[in-house]
Structure formats: C-alpha cells, structure tokens
Amino acid sequence: MFIPGMRRAAVGLTALAVAAFGAVATSPEQADARPKPVDVTLLALNDFHGNLEPPSGSSGTIAGQTAGGVEFLATHLAELRAAAKKKNTITVAAGDLIGASPLLSAAFHDEPTIEALSMAGLDYASVGNHEFDEGAAELLRIQNGGCHPVDGCADGTPYRGAGFKYLSANAFKTATGKPLMAPYAIHKVQGVKVGFIGMTLEGTPQIVSQQGVAGLTFADEADTANRYARELRRKGVETIVVLLHEGGTQAATGGINDCVGMTGPIVDITNRMDPSIDVVVSGHTHQAYNCDINGKLVTSASSFGRLVTDIDLKIDRRSGDVLSASANNVVVTRDVAKDPKQTALIDRYKTVLGPVADRQVGETTTAITKTQETLFGTTLGESPLGNLIADAQLAATDDEQNAVAAFMNPGGVRADLNAGPVTYEEAFTVQPFANNLVTLDLTGAQLYCVLEQQFVTGRTLYPSATVGYVVDPNGTTGTVADPCAGTRVVRGSLTLGGTTVDTAATYRVTVNNFLAGGGDGFSALTGGTNLVTGQIDLDAFVDYLTAQSPVSAPTLDRIRTTAEVPAA
C-alpha cells in the first residue's frame, strides 16, 4: 500500500532513532546493503472490442495520430517489455476485449481476438459488460475453450480458450451467490506479491440484453473491491491493482495523459475504495486519462487498441508496499513493424471469412459519422448515422407492421461510414449486435414518457425522419422512478409524419429488441403491447443502403429546441 507521506514519516522516525540511540545504518556500505525496491511494469489496455485490423475514420486516430491494429499493438507491447525488465512486466486489461466487434472477429464469436491477445502476452483481464453479450455460458467457453455449441469451430481448428485469465469479482451466480469466475489473481514478481481484482460495472444488466445476464447478480464495485482487498491482505498481498470496467470523462481540453475536470462514476467508486488499493485500471467510457484520485493512480487507455498505458511501480521488497506509482499513455502508432504472427492470424481468418466481407452493399456520397450534435451544451443531440439507421428500421417495418416511427439507441452505432462504396464488413462494423427489430404499440402519452426518459438516462434515441419534437432546456427532468414527470419535451410539439401526436391514441413504433426489453434504462418501452419481432437490424440496414444508394447524411432537424422554435 502506497500512502503519500509514508516515506517522509519514515525519515522523521530515523532521525528520532539517531537522537536516542546513536548513528544507525548511515554509511554508504550499510545503505547499499538495504534491499532495493522491486520495479514492476504494468502494460494496460481496455475496450479493444475485437479491432484486429486498424480502425477506420475517427475511431482509428488519437492525439493527432493514426493508431491501432493488433499487428502494431503486439509490436508496441513487445518493445515496452524490452524497455522494462521483461520478467517484471505484467500485461492487463479492463474489459470489453470482445463484443461489438468488427466482422472479422465477430463472425467467429470473437475467438480470433482472444487468440490474438493471448499471443500478444495478455496475462489478466477483467470482464466488461460486452463480455456478457452472448451470456455467461459463452463467456466461460471463451475462457476455457471448446467449439461453439451451435456454429462449431467455424475456422476448422479447435478453439483452445484464452491464454490469459479473466477475473470477475462482482458478477455472482444468483442461485448460489458464488462468483461466476475467479474474483482475483496473485502474481509474484521477484518474491513480491501483486494482487489483481477484476470487475465490471454494477449497472451491466441495464446495458446488456436480459438473456446475456440471465442468472447473474452484479454487486457494487467499491464494496466488492474492498472485500477482496481485505482477503488479499490476509494472504500477504500489499500491492493491489483493480481492473475495473467502469470509468469517467475528463474535460475536452485534457490530453491523453491529463486529468482535467474528471467526472463520472470512477470518481465516486475510487473515493470509496480502501486505502490498501494502489492502482485502478479503468475503462468503459472509451476515454484516455491519467489521474491521481484520492491517492490512487487511475488510468484508462481509450479504446480499440489505440493506446497502451505503461504503469511503473516501485515496491518495497520487505513490506510489499508500493513506494511510488506513475503512468504514461503511449500511442500505438502504425510506424512500427507489424508482428508477423498477428498478420498470419488475420490472414487465416480473412481467408475463412471469404468474399462475403468485401461484398458491396451500397454507397455514400459523403462520410456519415456517428458523432452526436451538441444540444444546449451537451452531446445529447442527433447523429447523422444514427438517424440513417432509424430511417432504415422504419423502412423495414412500415409496410410489414404499419410502423410510423423508429428509434435507435446510440450505443448500438459503433463506427462511422466513410465516403464511397460500403462493404458488408463496414456495415457490420456499424451494427454488430445482431439485434432483432421489434414493432410495438405505444400510446401518445407513453411516447412522451419514452422521450422524457432520455434526459433521465442521459442517452438520446435517434429518431426516424417521420419524428419531430421540441426540447425546452429549462424544463424539468423526471426521475428514475417517474420519468414521465419530466417537462423537457414541449407538450404538443411531438409529431409523427407531420401530424401532432394525440396522447390518447395508439401508434406502431419500431425499436430493437434490446430497447424493447428496457435496455439503456428505457423502461418506458417495456409498457408497449402487441409486440412483433422482425428481421435482424443489420439486414434492415444493408437492405436500406442497397435500395437507397447513393446515400447522403440526413439533416439533423428532427429534434429542435425552444430557441429554434419559440413557444406559441
């Protein structure tokens, strides 16, 4: 455990000892005889999301440089290990290594990513919310190996499981109360014990499909970390690192190694952690930061393998306490040699995937991004690509189910579309979850409640072109218990197809099955009736791109404010 001021206190104690008992261990020979600290390097990443190949568009740049791609990531990791003492280096991750992945990984249930990261030397990883996308049983298969129960071993070779250890301290089997996976691991370096506790965010059930978290209960992050920190200390571990898939956000002025105006759940969680915890490697928010929070080193390496956090610890050889901790976020540039083993892995899976990935499904006139517009000072507005997807979902259900509107959740839009031809692989990267479209009945009053819930959850639903409404920035926000009490959406402003919504009338609305189940906190949608399940959302998107090409970015005029539309 490293507590600022401990070494100063030790110096004062030595001075008192000298005064009381005479000189103690002050000669150069005596000083040199003291055990030197153990230097330990942690190399950390988070939110890789199966990005084996370099991400495109804005997802492939950071700090003004193109970055990412596992061939380059592996090389950077090897160079960082070589710069440190290789045997003293531990490579760790803070969740979401898989899930929401590009086609090259997702088509094989993310086995390629696990193989690639194992080959790159990953030692320990916490589970993230996306590790639960296909359920607990699939996560255990990813860890332990074996062919997929439905698709088998799609590449024709046995899947041997992860070469690293997943840690999951706060996901418990509801039936038994036992952790789903090992909650922590102890790693010895030159006789010094380093403990790693792995966790995901407590709110995982609200952002993963209910099938994915069936039979599981998620506990408070700080309480769980403190519980297992006590257990580790009973086992003689004084250096404790938490790998936590939850994070925060710093101000836009902050760089990749800054901590400017830090906000978000990680601040409260870290403040509630026991002083025995030294380092928190975090994730989930896809942000980069390098912080000191309540005397703990707190880091995040953005996303998609674009950064590696190089963490240096000096550990007292006798007590096992951390004497100092520092970190540096290093850009995974593409100006280094590609790791040949990673290249061979990518080539093998691309060959098995075949020509389906390169099939052109449409064309865009300009780049269409997932970036949200700013709405009264926050990024709580529309997105060009989000609106386009909502239009595609309405087109897929307006005739079949008489839908008059569609809404898309922002977390389901994963990448930008570049200008020009669009391949199936690119469309898949935008929408990788394979959610089904669900069309349901909502009253006008329920629709207003759904829209008010946006301001409770802090997430905007991207609307189809048939939808229009006005937001009052001075309105009140509802509560989790009663989102309908909010007054952000101006009553009487909501229109569908240009017609004012009647709160007593019923309307057919399309969302994906994740939202229909109350995902992302939109519990108001669970009140819908007459549910009909339709095609996969990706299929609807591909069909729309094909039918409407060349496609342009939709105008962002579906949500307006009272500043744009003054009250009558």
Residue, then its C-alpha position, 0 to 999 in steps of 0.5 A: m500500500f502506497i500512502p503519500g507521506m509514508r516515506r517522509a514519516a519514515v525519515g522523521l522516525t530515523a532521525l528520532a532513532v539517531a537522537a536516542f540511540g546513536a548513528v544507525a545504518t548511515s554509511p554508504e556500505q550499510a545503505d547499499a546493503r538495504p534491499k532495493p525496491v522491486d520495479v514492476t511494469l504494468l502494460a494496460l489496455n481496455d475496450f479493444h472490442g475485437n479491432l484486429e485490423p486498424p480502425s477506420g475514420s475517427s475511431g482509428t486516430i488519437a492525439g493527432q495520430t493514426a493508431g491501432g491494429v493488433e499487428f502494431l499493438a503486439t509490436h508496441l507491447a513487445e518493445l515496452r517489455a524490452a524497455a522494462k525488465k521483461k520478467n517484471t512486466i505484467t500485461v492487463a486489461a479492463g474489459d470489453l476485449i470482445g463484443a461489438s466487434p468488427l466482422l472479422s472477429a465477430a463472425f467467429h464469436d470473437e475467438p480470433t481476438i482472444e487468440a490474438l491477445s493471448m499471443a500478444g502476452l495478455d496475462y489478466a483481464s477483467v470482464g466488461n459488460h460486452e463480455f456478457d453479450e452472448g451470456a455467461a455460458e459463452l463467456l466461460r467457453i471463451q475462457n476455457g475453450g471448446c467449439h461453439p455449441v451451435d456454429g462449431c469451430a467455424d475456422g476448422t481448428p479447435y478453439r483452445g480458450a484464452g491464454f490469459k485469465y479473466l477475473s470477475a469479482n462482482a458478477f455472482k451466480t444468483a442461485t448460489g451467490k458464488p462468483l461466476m469466475a475467479p474474483y482475483a489473481i496473485h502474481k509474484v514478481q521477484g518474491v513480491k506479491v501483486g494482487f489483481i481484482g477484476m470487475t465490471l460495472e454494477g449497472t451491466p444488466q441495464i446495458v446488456s440484453q436480459q438473456g446475456v445476464a440471465g442468472l447473474t447478480f452484479a454487486d457494487e464495485a467499491d464494496t466488492a473491491n474492498r472485500y477482496a482487498r481485505e482477503l488479499r491482505r490476509k494472504g500477504v498481498e500489499t500491492i493491489v491493482v483493480l481492473l475495473h470496467e467502469g470509468g469517467t470523462q475528463a474535460a475536452t481540453g485534457g490530453i491523453n495523459d491529463c486529468v482535467g475536470m474528471t467526472g463520472p462514476i470512477v470518481d465516486i467508486t475510487n473515493r470509496m475504495d480502501p486505502s490498501i488499493d494502489v492502482v485502478v485500471s479503468g475503462h468503459t467510457h472509451q476515454a484516455y486519462n491519467c489521474d491521481i484520485n484520492g491517492k490512487l493512480v487511475t488510468s484508462a487507455s481509450s479504446f480499440g487498441r489505440l493506446v497502451t498505458d505503461i504503469d511503473l511501480k516501485i515496491d518495497r521488497r520487505s513490506g510489499d508496499v508500493l513506494s511510488a506509482s506513475a503512468n504514461n499513455v503511449v500511442v500505438t502508432r502504425d510506424v512500427a513493424k507489424d508482428p508477423k504472427q498477428t498478420a498470419l492470424i488475420d490472414r487465416y481468418k480473412t481467408v475463412l471469412g471469404p468474399v462475403a466481407d468485401r461484398q458491396v452493399g451500397e454507397t455514400t456520397t459523403a462520410i456519415t459519422k456517428t458523432q452526436e450534435t451538441l444540444f444546449g451544451t451537451t452531446l445529447g443531440e442527433s447523429p447523422l448515422g444514427n438517424l440513417i439507421a432509424d430511417a432504415q428500421l422504419a423502412a423495414t417495418d412500415d409496410e410489414q407492421n404499419a410502423v410510423a416511427a423508429f428509434m435507435n439507441p446510440g450505443g448500438v452505432r459503433a463506427d462511422l461510414n466513410a465516403g464511397p462504396v460500403t462493404y458488408e464488413e463496414a456495415f457490420t462494423v456499424q451494427p454488430f449486435a445482431n439485434n432483432l427489430v421489434t414493432l410495438d404499440l405505444t400510446g401518445a402519452q407513453l411516447y412522451c414518457v419514452l422521450e422524457q426518459q432520455f434526459v433521465t438516462g442521459r442517452t438520446l434515441y435517434p429518431s426516424a425522419t417521420v419524428g419531430y419534437v421540441v426540447d425546452p432546456n429549462g424544463t424539468t427532468g423526471t426521475v428514475a422512478d417517474p420519468c414521465a414527470g419530466t417537462r423537457v419535451v414541449r407538450g404538443s410539439l411531438t409529431l409523427g409524419g407531420t401530424t401532432v401526436d394525440t396522447a390518447a391514441t395508439y401508434r406502431v413504433t419500431v425499436n430493437n429488441f434490446l430497447a424493447g426489453g428496457g435496455d439503456g434504462f428505457s423502461a418506458l418501452t417495456g409498457g408497449t403491447n402487441l409486440v412483433t419481432g422482425q428481421i435482424d437490424l443489420d439486414a434492415f440496414v444493408d437492405y436500406l443502403t442497397a435500395q437507397s444508394p447513393v446515400s447522403a447524411p440526413t439533416l439533423d432537424r428532427i429534434r429542435t429546441t425552444a430557441e429554434v422554435p419559440a413557444a406559441 
